[in-house]
Amino acid sequence: ITSDKTMQNTEAPSSPTAESYLSRMKKSGSFAVRQGAQPIPVNPTGLQLGHVQEMAIGQLEGETFPHPKPDDHDFMEPGEIILENVILKQESQQEETIAFTRAGPRERVHFKGKDTRIAIVTCGGLCPGLNTVIQGIVMDAHLEYDVPVGNVFGIRGGFRGFTDPDLLPPVVLTPKMVEDIHNLGGTYLGSNRGGMDKEKIIDKMAELKLDMLYCIGGDGTHAAANLLAEEANKRKLKISVVGIPKTIDNDVLIIDRSFGFETAVQEAVKAVKCAKVEASACLHGIGVVKVMGRSCG
């Protein structure tokens, strides 16, 4: 599969609508599109992939460094992709095929662990598993990438934690602090909606000398993360903005199932069962259960 190096960024993502899946993907803004040119045979049966759309993750430019723990990982090879549809017909010409950059550790990284400064922010509504994700980022940063203790920060109260003086300042996250937070509900950092001001946030990130920002959130959070990445790139700042899908609505494009979704469904089922019992016990009883979710609830 061949692809050129043209990267085309589009506007921020819109809410899922009746648009085609592919057109929504192109609009997401969290991904760039590389368009393949020539169809080539991929196996002896004659199967061909014609127009390959690779939803490629944007990459930082500049110097890279060897992974600090090369013996602990099976690294992904450059150019490896995952096809969206793994079931294809033999002896057929696929007019359009969607592919994704394969996730996993790389042999070379953009930041030296001992010099790296990381921030984590949780935005939007609560979701089961948020603290487990925070814990995983902190532990991996220290144990897998040699990020020093004291160089991982938690931004409190969503994006407002960057700019609102009424909120507490960022908190240093250490392995000792997060070792048990997976047992807690909610988010250890607190969350909030809104507060997005890309200029002020990038100013604060530059002040804190941050290299990486992990944004844990849903549709709107990823739109905001994309704007932050664009602003950092505009200022020629070497800052990596990483989006981690979080939604109990399960309405983030590309992923099959987000963390916390099954737990939310299980809790909703409990409410439905209780409502049924109550309604069944009354003459002409009616049980009403309301669950959240933009287009799914």
N, C-alpha and C positions, 0 to 999 in steps of 0.2 A: 504494500500500500504506500503510495507516494503522496506527499503533501508539500506545499510550498511554505514559505516562512511569513506569509502575510498575516498579520494579526488585526482583526477588525473588532473594535469595541463598540457596543451599542448602548442604548439607554438603559437605565436601571429597570429591574424587573417589575412587571405589573402583576396584579392578582390573577390567579388561574381563571381563564374564561373559556369560551367555546372555541377559541383559536386552536389551530392544529398544534400538536405536541412540539413539532419541530420549530414552528414559528415562535412559540413561547420560549423555547430553548435559546433561539437566536437573540431574543429580546432580553434575556436574563441579566446581561451585563456582568455576571459573575464569571463568565467564560468568554474566551475569544474563539473565533472560528477559523480553522484552517481548511481550505477546500482542496480536495485531491484532484488530480488532473486526469491521468490515464488509467483505464481499467487494466488490471493485471490478473492472471490466473493465480489462485492461492492454493490449489491442490490439483492432483491429476484428474479429478472427475470433471473438470471443465468449469467449476464454479468461478464466477468473476464478480468482483466488487467494483462498481463503476464510480459514482460520485461519492467520495468518503468525506463526511463532515466530522472533523475531530474537534470535540469540545475541549480545547487545550487550556490548562492552567497557565495564567500569566507568570512569567519568570522574571526574577531580578537579574539585572546585568552586572557585569564586573567580576572581580576576582572571586574564586571559589577555593575551598579548603577541604582536605581529606576528612572523612567522617572520623570522629574521635574513637569510635569503637568498631573498627572494620571487621574484627573477628566474630562479632556478636550478631551479624545480620546477613541475610541473603538480599543483596541489593537489587533494585529494579534496574533494568537496562534502559538506556536512552532510546526513545522512540517506541517503547512498548505501549500498546493500547488495548482497551477492552471494548469489544463490539457490543452495542446495545442489544441487538437481537442475535442470540447465539444459535438460533434455529434457522438455517438457510436451505433452500432447495438446490439440489445438484442440477447441473446442466442448465442453470438459469442465470440471467444477467440482472444483478441487483442495481436498479437505477439510482437509488440513494441509500446510503448506509451511515448510521451515526456511530461514532466511536468516542471513547473517553481516555484521557491520560491515566495510565495505571498508577494507583496509589501505592505508597510504600517507601522505605528508606532509600536514599540515594548515596552513591559512593562519595560524592563531593557535595558539600554544603556551602551556603553563602555566608555563614557567620562562624567565627571561632567561638566554641562554647564558653571558654573562660572569659571572653569579653562581651558576651551576649546579655542583653537586658530585655526582659519579656514582660508584657502586661496581659491580663485576662479580664474580660468584661462580660457580664451576663445581662441580656436585655429582654424586654417584653415580659410575657406571662411566665408563670412557674411551670416546671415540667419535671417529672420524676427522673432522677439520674444526673441532674445538673452538678451536684457536688462530686459525683464520681468522675465526671469529665474534668472538673477543676483539679481534682486530685491527680488524675492521670497526666495532665499537662505538667504539673509541678514535679511529679516523680520522674517522668521521662526526661524533663529538662536537666535535672540534676544527675540522674543515674545513667542516662544514655548519651547525653551530649555535654556533660561536664560543666553545665552552667553553675556558677558559684552560688552558694546560699546567700540570699540577700539581693539577688538579681532578678527575682520573679515577683511581680507586683500584681495585686488584685485591685481593680478599679471598682469602687463601691457605688451602688445605686445606678447601674447602667451608664450610658454615655454622659449623663449629668455629672458623674463623678469626676470627669475631666475638667469641667468648666464651672460647676456650681459651688461657690464658697461655703454655702450652708451645709454641704455634705462633708463627711470626714475625708481626709486625704487618703491617697492610695495606701494599702496595707502590704507589707512584705509577706510573701507566702513561702514558708519553709516546709520541708518534708515532715517535720515534727508537727507543725500546725495542721496539716491536712491529712495526717495518717488515719484519722477516724471520721472525717467529715462525710464519707459515703454513707454513714449510718444516720445522717441528719436529713430532714426534708428541706424543701425550698432551695435557696442558693446561699452559700456562705458569704457571698459578696453583696447580696441584695440586688434588686433589679428595678427597672423603671422603664417607662415608655417615653419616647421623645428625647429631647436634649441633644439632638444631632446638630452640631455646628462644625462643619469640617475644618474651617480655618482655625477655630479655637482649639479643637481637639488635636490637630496636627501641631499647632504651636506648643501645646502641653506635652505632646509626645516628644517633640524636639527638646523641650526643657528637661524632661526626664531621661533624655538620651536613650529612648527605646529603639530596639531593633525589630521587635516583633510584637504584633497585637493579635490576640485570639478573641474573635467576636463570636460569642455563643448566643444564637438567636434564630428567629424565623425569617420569613419573607422580607419584612421591612428592615431587619437588622442586616441582612445580606446586601440589600440595596445600599444601606448606609456604609457598610464595609467597602463596597465597591467604590463609592465616592471618596472614601478616605484613601484608598489605594491610588486613585487617580490624582488626588491632591498631593500626596507624597511624591508621586512620580513627576508631577508638574514642578515641584520644588527641587527635584533631583535628589531627594532623600532616599537613602537605602533602607527602607522600612518594609517589612513583609507583613501584610494584613491577611489573616487566615480566618475563613468563615467555617464555623461548626454548626451544622443544621440542628435546630432544636424546635420541635413543635409537637404538641399532642394532637394537632389537627391532621398531621401527616400530609401536609399540603406543599412541602418544598419539592421543587422539581428535581429530577434525576434520581434521587435516592428512593429505594423501595419502602423503607420503613425507618423512621427516626427513633432515636432512643426515647423512652418514656411513653411511647404511643400505646403499647400493649398494656402497660400498667393503667393508663388512663381509661382504656376500654374496659378493663376488668373492674375498675371502680364504678364506671357507668353502669355496667351490668348489674352490680349489686343494687344500685338505686332503682333500676328497672324492676328487678325482682321484688324489692320492697314495695314499690308502687303497685305492682300487680297483686300482691297479697292484700294490701290495704283496700284496693278497689274491688277485689273479689269478695271481700268480707262485708261489703255494703250493698244495699239494694240500689241497683242502677249506678253503682260506683264507677267513677272514671279516674284513672291515674294519669297524671301528666308529669313527664320528666323532660327537662330541658338540658341539653348538653351543648357546650360551646364549639365553635369551629366556623370560620368564615363561610365556606361553601360546603362544609362537611357536617356541620352540627344540625 
